[in-house]
Amino acid sequence: MVNVRRVRVKNLLTPTKLGGDYAINPYTGCPHKCLYCYAACMNWSGKVRDEHWGDFLDVKVPAVPLDLTKIFRKQVLLSSMTDAYNPYEDRAEITRDILKQMLPAEPRIVIITKSKLVTRDIDLFKQFPYVRVIISFSSVDNNFRRLVEPHASSPQEKIEALKTLKAAGIRTSVFVAPTFPGISNPTEIARTVSPWAGRVNFDSLNVRRQNKEKIFELVRKIRPDLLPLYEDIYERQNKRYWIDLRKEIKQFCAENKILGNIYF
């Protein structure tokens, strides 16, 4: 049961260097409840929540309308600290309303999501001068997805969303992230999604103090043989695994003419 509440905020625009000029996070929290979520490790409000990450969702209610002059023909990211297309959005249409408000400013829109719901707003995407939808995958194995992204769309649903977006003329990318060492298969993901993704980017698994116990417990449960590898990477800070994987991905992408970047 997700505890949803409406929270007053000053405004929705946050300057960013991550994929745009401004980021808009319509929500605080995310019902996808991803095991590894980096946003769960950050508490911007300074207030301690009784609920666990994934069990609460704050709907942001801005005190002032969007300043369209700030985002006029700028690049806007949806979103950096939540998923703008989380399950609640299906009926709330908070993100859809924000998109409608932005139309007169003609911003360039970049969307990062794990949800098939993003296809709902294709009619609005077509009215902007530029929209790129980035769908993230940690695996194409739905059993693993259930463990680490329990309320996100399945890999097949994400692939169908990519197909629908591409058929509609919307720019698409895939973010292979996070990569779980020894479990995720980045080249398999890239091979599977590349027909419907203009770019395929790759990132590692970031382990922080707040999520380390959950990640190590997952590995201990499903792949205990990999515990020494995780200890080597995340306790002894050995970079060899990522160096070798980077070489493998670069070679694979070159051979298969897949465009993208590696962020580790």
N, C-alpha and C positions, 0 to 999 in steps of 0.2 A: 504494500500500500504506500503510494507516494504522497507525501504531505505537500500540497500545493497552496501557495499563498501569494498575494500581490504585495509588492514592496515598492515604495516610492524611491526614485533615484533622481539625481539632478538632470542627467541627460543620458542618451544612449551611445553617443560618439566617444570613442577612445582613440587617441593617436596611436599608431602602431608601426613597427618596421617589419612585421610578420605578414607578408603577402598583401600589403596595401598601405594606403595613407591613414585610413581609419578602420577600426574594428567595431562591429556592433554585436553585442552579446545580449539577445533578447531575454535570456534567462540566466539565473544563477543555479548551478546544479544541473544534473542530467540523468534522466531515468534509464538511460542505456546501461548504467551501472558497470561500466568497464572496470575490470580488475586492476588494470595498469594505469588508469587515467591520471595524467600529470596535474590536471586542474584540481583533482581531489586533494593534492598535496599543498594547495595554496588557499589561504584564508584571507581574502582581501578585506572582509568586513571587520576582522578582529574579534568577532563574536563566536563563541563556542556553540556549535549546533548539537542538539540532543540526538538528531538522526544521523545515520551513517550516510556516506556519499552514495547517491543513487536513490535514496529514500525521501529526498526532499527536492522541491523545485520552486524557486522564487520567480514569479513573473514580474519583470521590471516595468514599472509605470513611471515614465519620465515626467518631470515637473514642467518641462518646456517641450514644444514640438521640435522635430529634427531641424537643425540649422542647414538648410539646403545650400546656402552659400558656401559653407565649409566643404561640402562634398561635391560641388559642381565639377563634373568631369574628373573627379578624383577616383582612386581605387578604394573600394570598401570591402572588407572581409567579414563574412558571416560563417563561422564565428571563431574566436580564438580560445574561449574558455568554456564553451558549452556546445551542444549540437542544436542548431537553429531548427532542425527538423526532427526533434525528439518526439516520442509518441504523443505527448500532450498537445503538440502543435497541430495534430490532425484535426482536432475539434476547436482548438483555441484560435488558430490562424493569426497568431501574433506576428510571426515572421512574414506571412503573406501581407499583412497590413503595413508592415514596415517597408516592404518592397514597393507597394503602391505609393506610399508617401515619398519615396525616393525618385520615382519616375521623372518628375520635372527637372531634377538636377543632372540627369544623364550620367550617373557614375558608372564606372567599370566595376562589375560585381564578381567577387570570387567567393565561392561557397565550399566549405569543407564539411562533409557529413558521412554518416554511416547508415543513412536511412533511404529506403526506396521512396519515401514520401516526397522527396525533392522533386520528383517528376510531376507532382500536382501543380507546380507553379510554372510549368513550361510556357503557358500563355503570357505570363508576366515577363519571363526571361526574354522572350522574343521582342519585347518593347524597349529593352535596354540596348545601348550601342555595343556592349560587350558583357558577356557572362561566361564564366568558366566554373563548372561543377567538378569538384575533386571528391572522389569517393575512396575511403580508406579501407584497406584489407590487412588483417594480420595473418590470415590463412584463407585457403579455399575449402578447408575442412569444416563443415558445419558443426560437427561434434566439438571441435576445439573452440569454435566461435561461441557456442553455448556456454562454455566454461569461462571465457574471458570477456565476452561482450553479450551478456545474457539477453538484453532487450534491444539489441541492434538488429538490423535486417540480416538475413542469412547471406552467405556469399552468392548464392544463385539469384536471390532477389536484388542484390547490388549489381550483378552482371546484367540482369534484365533492365534495371534502371539505366545503366550505361547505354545499352542498346536503344532504349526509348529516347534518351537525351540526344544521342548521336543522330538518330533518324529524324529528330526534330530540328537538327542544325545547331544544337547547343555544344559549345566546346567542352570536352571532357578530359579529365586526367584521373589517374589512380595514384594514391599514396600508399605504398607498401610499408605499413607502420602500425604498431611497432613490430619489429622483427624479433621474435623470441629465439634466442640462440639454440640451434639444434632441433627446433620444433617448427618454426615458420620456414617456408621454402620460397624465398623471394623470386627466384627465377621461374618457379612453377606458377606463382601468382602472375608475374609479368607475362608469361606465355599465354595464360588463360584470358587475361583482360585486354591485351594489347590490340586486338582487332577493333575495340570500341573505345580506346583511350588514346588521345593525342599525345600524351606524355605519361610516363610511369616514373615516379620518384620513390626513393627508398630512404628509410631511417631506421635507427637501432631501437632497442628497448632501453628506455631510461629508468633506472631503478633508483629510487630515493628512499630516505629513511621511512617515510610514511607508507610506502607501498611495498617495501622490500619483503616484509614478512609474508604478505599475501602471495607474492610472486614465487618466493622460495617454497612456500607450502604447496602451491600448485605443481611446481616441478617435482617436489618430493612425492606427490600423489600420482602424477601421470607418467613421469619420466625420471625416476630416482637415479638412473644411470647418468643423467646429465648434471646432477648436483655438483660434481667436481668442476665441470666447465663453468657453471654459474658462479661458483666460489672463486674460480680463477679470474673471471671477468670482473665481477662486482665487488669482490673483497680484496683481491690482490692487484686489481686494476691492470690486468694484462690485456693489451690491445690487439694481440696477434689474431684472435678470432675475427675481429672486424676488418683488419687489414687484409686477411685472406679472402673474406667474403666480398669485400669491395672489389678486389681483383676479379673474382668469379662473376660478379654482377656486371662489371664493365665489359668483360669479354663477351658475356651472353648478350648484352644489349647491342654491342657493336656487330656481332654476328647476325643478329635478328633485326637490325635497323630500328631499334626501339629508342626513342628520345626520352631524356629525363636526367635527373640529378641524383647523386648519392650524398646524403647529409651526415655521413659518419666516416 
